[in-house]
Amino acid sequence: MTPDLFEEGAKRLATHQARVVSEVTSGDRSAGFGRVHEPGSLDLTHGRILYLEDVHVSFDGFKAINGLSLDIAPGELRCIIGPNGAGKTTMMDIITGKTKPDSGQVFFGSTIDLLRHNEPEIAQLGIGRKFQKPTVFERLSVFENLELALKTHKGVAASMFFKLNGTQRDRLSEVLHTIHLEDSVNAQAGNLSHGQKQWLEIGMLLMQDPKLLLLDEPVAGMTDFETERTAELFLTLKGKHSLMVVEHDMSFINTISDIVTVLCDGSVLAQGTLAQVQADERVIEVYLGR
Ligand SMILES: Nc1ncnc2c1ncn2[C@@H]1O[C@H](COP(=O)(O)OP(=O)(O)OP(=O)(O)O)[C@@H](O)[C@H]1O
């Protein structure tokens, strides 16, 4: 880096720090959000890995997200439910940088302002997303899919010369064990069952060691047996990773959930244990009264 660029960077940092100091209220809920962080580290000082505050998004005047505030603790497994059109997918689009909100705050840890980053950067920061439909490479083996996930994460240039080292091989074996696919390591992904493909895709995300995993209807289309194993898998991941699971299957949610957040009309309608939210009159009304 040239001295000029150094100087410019130092000036930007000083301006940013001055602005942050003037904005932060001591002891406030938002205290410290926006602080400059060490590159590569995730500041969890405030005990929150994800923090959304008063987020708004409109599509052609329609308020899809309307004052959404929500936060998640490190290692937590949070379930998100809500009727069709509640804003669940749009919320995930905002967290992963696919949709930029009109206003509001979205922080990863205390210091990383996600609204300043694009989709690939957010993935590199440690937020992995699994869409409803499995998207594995059908012609490749289970092993090759997992290996490819690691290569892709390293970037195009690095991936051309990529060769698994010992630690990465150990990681791959560990992930294979976690996703219950040890016996299918050489199977072609296209020949796996629907549930196994879903697990493989989760395994591909795990190869990148995400800090936060967003999972959209992970058990849709699974057999009862596959759903049970997925519940076991998520309970294994909880603690090591933070998980946000959007699901409609209430018995699955009952097995895995601590706290359930109910979204409706783009904001949080209720939050608590599954039993608490199911007993909430407002929740009953949005599910049954429409
Ligand atoms: N790109 C877009 N343009 C216009 N409207 C949109 C767009 N994306 C989402 N919406 C609208 O925003 C609202 C929220 O949609 P979203 O997909 O986030 O809901 P959801 O809770 O994920 O629903 P579902 O459970 O059916 O997947 C819906 O009314 C949807 O039609």
The ligand as a MOL file (V3000), in Angstrom:
LIG
                    3D

  0  0  0     0  0            999 V3000
M  V30 BEGIN CTAB
M  V30 COUNTS 31 33 0 0 0
M  V30 BEGIN ATOM
M  V30 1 N -39.4250 -8.1860 -5.1860 0
M  V30 2 C -40.6640 -7.9740 -4.7480 0
M  V30 3 N -41.5060 -7.1270 -5.3890 0
M  V30 4 C -42.7630 -6.8940 -4.9450 0
M  V30 5 N -43.2840 -7.4750 -3.8350 0
M  V30 6 C -42.5020 -8.3300 -3.1510 0
M  V30 7 C -41.1590 -8.6410 -3.5720 0
M  V30 8 N -40.6350 -9.5280 -2.6770 0
M  V30 9 C -41.5950 -9.7680 -1.7680 0
M  V30 10 N -42.7070 -9.0650 -2.0550 0
M  V30 11 C -43.9630 -9.0420 -1.2590 0
M  V30 12 O -43.5950 -8.8090 0.0850 0
M  V30 13 C -44.3930 -9.5950 0.9650 0
M  V30 14 C -43.4890 -10.4450 1.8150 0
M  V30 15 O -42.9670 -11.4870 1.0170 0
M  V30 16 P -42.0170 -12.6320 1.5840 0
M  V30 17 O -41.7020 -13.5470 0.4410 0
M  V30 18 O -40.8840 -12.0380 2.2900 0
M  V30 19 O -42.9810 -13.3640 2.6180 0
M  V30 20 P -42.7890 -14.7940 3.3310 0
M  V30 21 O -43.1290 -14.5990 4.7530 0
M  V30 22 O -41.4490 -15.3380 3.0110 0
M  V30 23 O -43.9200 -15.6550 2.6280 0
M  V30 24 P -43.9670 -17.2470 2.3110 0
M  V30 25 O -44.1880 -17.9520 3.6170 0
M  V30 26 O -45.1430 -17.3610 1.4060 0
M  V30 27 O -42.6760 -17.6070 1.6300 0
M  V30 28 C -45.3360 -10.4050 0.0920 0
M  V30 29 O -46.5830 -9.7520 0.0370 0
M  V30 30 C -44.6510 -10.4070 -1.2650 0
M  V30 31 O -45.6120 -10.4970 -2.3070 0
M  V30 END ATOM
M  V30 BEGIN BOND
M  V30 1 1 1 2
M  V30 2 1 2 3
M  V30 3 2 2 7
M  V30 4 2 3 4
M  V30 5 1 4 5
M  V30 6 2 5 6
M  V30 7 1 6 7
M  V30 8 1 6 10
M  V30 9 1 7 8
M  V30 10 2 8 9
M  V30 11 1 9 10
M  V30 12 1 10 11
M  V30 13 1 11 12
M  V30 14 1 11 30
M  V30 15 1 12 13
M  V30 16 1 13 14
M  V30 17 1 13 28
M  V30 18 1 14 15
M  V30 19 1 15 16
M  V30 20 2 16 17
M  V30 21 1 16 18
M  V30 22 1 16 19
M  V30 23 1 19 20
M  V30 24 2 20 21
M  V30 25 1 20 22
M  V30 26 1 20 23
M  V30 27 1 23 24
M  V30 28 2 24 25
M  V30 29 1 24 26
M  V30 30 1 24 27
M  V30 31 1 28 29
M  V30 32 1 28 30
M  V30 33 1 30 31
M  V30 END BOND
M  V30 END CTAB
M  END
